[in-house]
Amino acid sequence: MRTLVSALGAQGTGVKFAELVELAREHGLFETCIGRAEDGKIDRPERTAFSRLLTRYDRRLVLGLRFLVEGKGRARRYRVERVGNDAHDRNDIPDGRT
């Protein structure tokens, strides 16, 4: 997931699901989930499994970037945003310090 998030961060824009699958295949990621790039197609069970995996990472911090899933259905887009230096943003868990 770290490699995917950093590659997505390098693009700087949100992408659709098919573009994210292509990006993952370019980097050789999640081959057990989405298959290899040779066939170019992704079947429904693979698509569902990969989509659920991505949804579990929604709003999580990965390498100082926040992975975001926006929209619903066919309008869904995936993007990352750089997180600021605020302690609350870095940890997302209040630690009692003020």
C-alpha positions as CSV (number, residue, x, y, z in Angstrom):
1,M,0.0,0.0,0.0
2,R,2.9,2.3,0.7
3,T,4.2,2.0,-2.9
4,L,0.7,2.6,-4.3
5,V,0.1,5.7,-2.1
6,S,3.5,7.2,-3.0
7,A,2.9,6.6,-6.7
8,L,-0.5,8.2,-6.4
9,G,1.0,11.1,-4.5
10,A,3.5,11.6,-7.3
11,Q,0.6,12.0,-9.8
12,G,-1.0,14.8,-7.7
13,T,-4.6,14.2,-8.9
14,G,-7.4,11.9,-8.0
15,V,-7.8,8.8,-10.2
16,K,-10.7,6.4,-11.1
17,F,-10.7,2.8,-10.0
18,A,-9.5,1.5,-13.4
19,E,-6.6,4.0,-13.3
20,L,-5.7,2.9,-9.8
21,V,-5.7,-0.8,-10.9
22,E,-3.4,0.1,-13.8
23,L,-1.1,2.0,-11.5
24,A,-1.0,-1.0,-9.1
25,R,-0.2,-3.4,-11.9
26,E,2.6,-1.1,-13.2
27,H,4.3,-1.4,-9.9
28,G,3.5,-5.1,-9.5
29,L,1.3,-4.6,-6.5
30,F,-1.7,-6.7,-5.3
31,E,-1.2,-9.4,-7.9
32,T,-3.1,-12.0,-5.8
33,C,-6.0,-9.6,-5.6
34,I,-6.2,-8.0,-9.1
35,G,-4.1,-10.4,-11.2
36,R,-1.3,-9.6,-13.6
37,A,-1.3,-7.0,-16.3
38,E,-1.0,-9.5,-19.1
39,D,-4.8,-10.0,-19.6
40,G,-5.7,-6.3,-18.8
41,K,-9.1,-7.3,-17.5
42,I,-10.3,-7.6,-13.9
43,D,-13.2,-9.9,-13.0
44,R,-16.0,-8.9,-10.7
45,P,-14.7,-10.9,-7.6
46,E,-11.3,-9.4,-8.0
47,R,-12.7,-5.9,-8.5
48,T,-14.9,-6.3,-5.4
49,A,-12.0,-7.6,-3.3
50,F,-9.6,-4.7,-4.3
51,S,-12.3,-2.1,-3.8
52,R,-13.0,-3.4,-0.3
53,L,-9.3,-3.4,0.5
54,L,-9.0,0.3,-0.7
55,T,-12.1,1.3,1.3
56,R,-10.4,0.0,4.5
57,Y,-7.6,2.4,3.9
58,D,-9.9,5.4,3.5
59,R,-8.6,8.4,5.5
60,R,-5.6,6.5,6.8
61,L,-2.1,7.9,7.0
62,V,0.5,6.2,4.9
63,L,4.0,7.7,4.6
64,G,2.8,11.2,5.7
65,L,0.0,11.1,3.1
66,R,-3.7,10.7,3.8
67,F,-5.4,8.2,1.4
68,L,-8.9,9.3,0.5
69,V,-11.8,7.6,-1.2
70,E,-14.3,10.1,-2.5
71,G,-17.7,9.6,-4.1
72,K,-19.9,6.6,-4.6
73,G,-20.4,4.0,-7.3
74,R,-19.0,4.8,-10.7
75,A,-18.1,8.4,-9.6
76,R,-15.7,7.1,-6.9
77,R,-12.2,8.6,-7.1
78,Y,-9.1,7.9,-5.1
79,R,-6.5,10.5,-4.1
80,V,-4.0,11.4,-1.5
81,E,-3.3,14.6,0.3
82,R,-0.3,15.8,2.2
83,V,-0.9,16.0,6.0
84,G,0.2,19.2,7.8
85,N,2.6,19.4,10.8
86,D,-0.2,19.7,13.4
87,A,0.2,17.0,16.0
88,H,-3.5,16.2,15.9
89,D,-3.3,15.6,12.1
90,R,-0.2,13.4,12.5
91,N,-1.6,11.0,15.0
92,D,-5.3,11.3,14.7
93,I,-5.4,10.2,18.4
94,P,-5.5,12.8,21.1
95,D,-2.7,12.1,23.6
96,G,-3.8,14.5,26.3
97,R,-1.2,17.1,25.6
98,T,-2.2,20.7,25.0
